[in-house]
Amino acid sequence: MSVETITTISPTTNEPILTRNGVSASDLEEIPRVAAEAFKTWRETSLTDRTIIVKKALEILLKQKDQLAEEITVQMGRPIAYTGAEIMTALKRADYLIKISEETLKDTEGEAEQGFKRFIRKVPLGPVLVIFAWNYPYLILVNSLIPALLAGNTVILKPSPQTPTIAEHVTKIFTEAGLPAGVLQYFHCGSPVIMESLVRNPKISLICFTGSVAGGLAVQKAASDRIVNVGLELGGKDPAYVRGDVDLDWAAAEIVDGSIFNSGQSCCALERVYVDEKIYDPFIEATRKVLKGYKVGDPLEKETQIGPVISKRSKETIEAHIKDALVKGAKDATPENPTFSNLPALGNFVKPTLLIDADHSMTVMTEETFGPVISVMKVGSDDEAIQLMNDSAFGLTASIWTKDTEKGYELAQRVEAGTVFVNRADFPSPDLAWTGWKNSGKGVTLSRLDLANQHRLFSFIPNLQFHSYPVSNFGDHSFTYPFIINQAFASSLGATTRPACRPTIFPAKTMTCMLFHYFTTRLQRLVGLKSKAAAAAASDKRNSRTLQISAPFNFKHESISLPGLSEDDIAILKEKAAASRLGVAGTNKDGSSLFGSPRKAPRAPPSPVRTANPVILASPGTLLSTEENVI
């Protein structure tokens, strides 16, 4: 596979400004492998240490704000007066996510139940692939990157070819802040086919995509042949309803800003405006007055409010929507403005346009325009307005404008959208879920739910009552055994003694010898071998037998000599061996079998619990007290 060359075209001049090499075939395998390897250690890093690194990176980002803001303007065309604000808003979002991370990521306790400790633990997912758009690159990136890192996941960034340096700068900044190698990587790619191969990589545990509906569907389809979480933040056709009681001048100013800020290139821009017929004409005049004061021009000039749209193709789409509306009966009510009629000769500049008398037969009211267009339609009632607001394939945000906030709240409950504003628009809040309905996407960014999406859930229900548990080889770690046991015996094995009726903590290296030693000790007590052993040692060593005990865990076999066993003793030993999960085999002095063919006995149900007496630690599957159940 040849490596593609990716070229970034300036939206202001339509000239090439950057080139980057795309991802190679070997990179497609190496990047997920590195992320998966780094995940092994990053997931074990404490939240405190992760937070320190993230905060340090945010401090560095703040220091570089002005330089990075200018790069956004050059690469995607938003006026320089506003790009710094994007970075500041991104930092505020990140601060909020950090603030809530400890509380959000801690274990969730289950309902209280005597004898049990129940909780849900959030377990990091693994490598997260973040594919993000060009229109608000730092905001979009923070929405996915910060929660993933705080949660213990590693991250792979795929920036838009229009804003390639964003991922480069962010990766460098986090590395400088102390992020371990491999935890954050990036790559450049312009080919959907190449992109799909990475989406299908089984090492990727979560995919976060921000972009068009077509792009989101392609990602979802590529991921559909395996079980993997896919978050999609897609387009919108966001409506506003202006009721008859509204303050006209204020509402007009807010709605114009919500419609054409960033040249209308926001997924949550207002693209449909429904106005009560009683105030329709006054509202149009108020809107014209506001729009007349806007300036279109070079985005690097501080006075410019509206810059170019992102590409020639985007410009053509916007102009086609306007033309379709005019052909179908809409009117162009855009006010006279010298910067509108004298657009820069180069670049992808579109005149901010006010279309009135629009309706749903027009493309501009049904498909995402993504440009500086305000389309207004007259309505006769609240019910008609709500019906039209919901008549859309999209459902990202919506807004209702009224002095009667109680009525606004009531109407908002009927709107089909992930976020509904009253007397506000185009302003995501970090403490609330940012989510789309219908074709606007699936999944959540921002809020506690964003952090929650970065995990698998692990429910744990340890039984702390007096029952036996299987034991595994726990290496050098300590192991808590949920039994009441003889504390003197526990101390002799290096255990940390605890008050009565509490678990005892043993060093794991003692577990093997503890189980074998204790089991054989109880065997000897059962058949009275302590007294017999002394007599047998003095009188008849020829009758010595060897007992071998093997546990059904990761343990070696253990052998002890038991001199002086009678046939009755052997019968009792055989019975007890069959009642336990320990495999017990024996040989006589001449090598013949003590019990017949050695075998591992089937698991027996736990013996009755006798809380009046201390429980003695024994084999997993045998519960022993100090009375008749003692081995």
Secondary structure, 3 states (H helix, E strand, C coil): CCCCEEEEECCCCCCEEEEEECCCHHHHHHHHHHHHHHHHHHCCCCHHHHHHHHHHHHHHHHHCHHHHHHHHHHHHCCCHHHHHHHHHHHHHHHHHHHHHHHHHHCCEECCCECCECCEEEEEECCCEEEECCCCCHHHHHHHHHHHHHHHCCCEEEECCCCCCHHHHHHHHHHHHCCCCCCCEEECCCCCHHHHHHHHCCCCCCEEEEECCHHHHHHHHHHCCCCCCEEEEECCCCEEEEECCCCCHHHHHHHHHHHHHHHHHCCCCCEEEEEEEHHHHHHHHHHHHHHHHCCCECCCCCCCCCECCCCCHHHHHHHHHHHHHHHHCCCEECCCCCHHHHCCCCCCCCCCCEEEECCCCCCHHHCCCCCCCEEEEEEECCHHHHHHHHHCCCEECEEEEECCCHHHHHHHHCCCCCCEEEECCCCCCCCCCCECCEECCEECCECHHHHHHCCEEEEEECCECCCCCCCCCCCCCCEEEECCCCCHHHHHHCCCECCCCCCCEEEEHHHHHHHHHHHHHHHHHHHCCHHHHHHHHHHHCHHHCEEEEEECCCCCCCEEEEECCCCHHHHHHHHHHHHHCCCEEEEECCCCCECCCCCCECCCCCCCCCCCCCCEECCCCCCCEECCCCCC
